[in-house]
Amino acid sequence: MQINKLKGKELDQLFNSVLSLKDLDECYRFFDDLCTVNEIQSLAQRLEVARMLREGKTYHKIETETGASTATISRVKRCLNYGNDAYEMALERIKEDSPAEQE
């Protein structure tokens, strides 16, 4: 795991701020103030790429549907294969929290 290279007072503050958010509306408000629209969309795109890779979609289909570059898709795939399993953890949790979307 490569988590230790990230640790620091400022990042602890950021992550604790995210953990303090109570609902989707607060998340939208916080990230709208914190990030540019492009930064938020890039993060969302990476999560969607991870979801599609997990489902076995091809690079071409992912690139077409998300607009992600092959470099981004490769980076996400590397994290899925050799990372901290955080994409997997998050995707499983949101899947469990959204039973209507599973149908």
Buried (B, 14 or more C-beta within 10 A) or exposed (E): EEEEEEEEEEEEEEEEEEEEBEEEEEEEEBBEEEEEEEEBEEEEBBBBBBBBBBEEBEBEEBBEEBEBEEEBBEBBBEBBEEBEEEBBEEBEEEEEEEEEEEE
